[in-house]
Amino acid sequence: MKSETTILIVDDQPENLALLGELLERHYQVRVATDGERALHLAALQPYPALILLDVLMPGMDGYSVLAELRRNPATCEIPVIFVTARDADLDEEYGLRLGAVDYLTKPIRPAVVLARVQVQLENRRARELLHLHNLLERKRLLEELQQREEQYRRLTEDAPICIATFLPDGTLTYVNQALTELARLPSDALLGRCLYDWILPEERKMIEQRLLALTPQQPLARHEQTHWTDQGERLILHWTSRAFFEEDGTLRSFQAVGQDITERKAAEQALLEAKHAAEAANIAKSRFLATMSHEIRTPMNGILGMAQLLLLGSPNAEQSKRYARVILHSGETLLLLLNDILDLSKIEAGRLSLEDGVVIPAELLHESRILFSNNAKKRGLTLRTRWEGPETQRYRGDPHRLQQMLSNLINNAIKFTKQGMVEVVGQVVAREGEKALLEFVVRDSGIGIEPEKMGLLFRPFSQIDDSNTREFGGTGLGLSIVHSLAQLMGGEVGVESHPSGGSRFWFRIALEPLPAEAQSRRGDLQGTPGERLERLPQLSGRVLVVEDNPDNQQVMGLMLAQLGITMLIVSNGEIAVECVVNEEAQIDVILMDLQMPILDGYAATEQIRAWERVQQRPPIPIIALTANAFREDRERCQQVGMDDYLSKPVSIISLVAILQHWLPC
């Protein structure tokens, strides 16, 4: 039931009036005023307000002026006033209390706190009125009403979602509400009589005690954050507003504190701060990576464009042309390796990097690695040694291409950062784990070494140990990250031991399943360097249909096939390719089919050719996808539409030879 008690709310902001009015109208009679003059008028009307909630900052007459006028009027001088302000109350509150205010509330307004504070002041007013009553019956009625309201206040504090406690100057708890007992994970009887300070971190306790004991009747409020530990070892952070109560002679009597659990908020703030720092660090790393990437791309591009211009400007002799072509080829291969690293990193971050199922022959891999990097090592005056400490013919189930990539990254780094001495690569079986063997590959060098505090950056993407080394030796910072991810994908790990100026030892371990000695490797024969293999290309026979819309690519493929002795027919889209097959203009042994073309793309053209072959009961012509798409799903789609093999652009003539040897009729 609503009380007959009247409360006057004074605020120039409609939203604040609405909030306080809705909150208090459930329990009391409410009057509202939006300025000081109106407030003085309503305060002088009977029945006089039992309490006034008074905004401090208002246009015209501010709250302090209104309070001064109220105190001058005998009819209103005894009405208790609670200031409500959005300003920092620490300084204003002292001034307001000296003028005669009984309490301070700060915005934003918390409903439970407002109700509790209002209830306390109303009870205080009732108590004062009780002293002036001489009628025993009226006094009895008022006492009963006071007891009921005290019970209501107790229930209100018990049900409040915030923590409420009263305690003595030495910290002894005399009252705790339900919210505080739930937070402490203890019943109220286990808390009462204990010291509040026992739950505060030792380094915070002395500071909090000193701050509370320094409160005065003129400055009775303190706000502070405290870190508490429950008996169960749970860490909590609470924001407390504590009020000191004093005897008439100024002696400190007790404290009442209202606390809010901000543990989750603090954790969220800390997580946000850490995420901000991580994002800033990632942005810096990526910015450096992009700057390095620009350098790594422009360097081989300079070789390609420069040598192409020299070829066009003059009439080079055969030796000069060969030298220019080697620079162009080497620069193009460097760009392709860079592109492959970026694609691999993209697949790793997307969780789409997968392994092929093939045959790994460690002795063969190490031998090929020595051949591939022998010229690079020789140019730097280094000795390159490889050794497999096991049976030469031992085979394992795994992805030989990815394993070669891991070895190449480590060997290339070792050669790049070693000015003199040697690079040694050793492989061996270090353990047996069920049906799998744990293989370890070690790349040891006598190079510049690594500072211990910088080793943590080695296997992170976009990270370089030293920008000066990057400028001197080149590199993008992706290779070791890819080695790390591939090792994990193969059930292993990576590591490094190094000392400044004392060389480095990089290693990785992978788990592979041993295979019988008769299992055949799918890898081609790599005898000699790429340049040496180009000089002894085989001559092939057969007729190849090239389906390619780009004129430059048409010219490249035509010259490559002519170099191999292949007869060819070149068309610019899938529709013409289907017509050539259906009309049987000539015998076609193999089709090299681009995928992205106008009019009819390679997928649709393949489907039409396969449909025609089924109707005509013709043996299928081998169709090899010829595309710049380099993802696994592209290869899977090619197989779904009926293609037989896959050749990625830019096309290596060595890869072209290998694939044609497989599909051309003998």
Secondary structure, DSSP 8 states (H G I E B T S, - for coil): ---S-EEEEE-S-HHHHHHHHHHHTTTSEEEEESSHHHHHHHHTSSS--SEEEEES--SSS-HHHHHHHHHHSTTTTTS-EEEEESS-HHHHHHHHHHHT--EEEESS--HHHHHHHHHHHHHHHHHHHHHT---HHHHHHHHHHHHHHHHHHHHHHHH-SSEEEEE-TT-BEEEE-HHHHHHHTS-HHHHTTSBGGGGB-HHHHHHHHHHHHT--SSS-EEEEEEEEE-TT--EEEEEEEEEEEE-TTS-EEEEEEEEEE-HHHHHHHHHHHHHHHHHHHHHHHHHHHHHHHHHHHHHHHHHHHHHHHHHHHS---HHHHHHHHHHHHHHHHHHHHHHHHHHHHHHHHHT------EEE-HHHHHHHHHHHHHHHHHHTTEEEEEEEES-TT-EEEE-HHHHHHHHHHHHHHHHHT-SSEEEEEEEEEEEEETTEEEEEEEEEE-S----GGGGGGTTSTT--S-HHHHHHH---S-HHHHHHHHHHHTT-EEEEEE-TTS-EEEEEEEEEEEE-TT---------S-HHHHHTT------EEEEE---HHHHHHHHHHHHHTT-EEEEESSHHHHHHHHHHT-S--SEEEEESS-SSS-HHHHHHHHHHHHHHHT-----EEEEES--SHHHHHHHHHHT--EEEESS--HHHHHHHHHHHS--
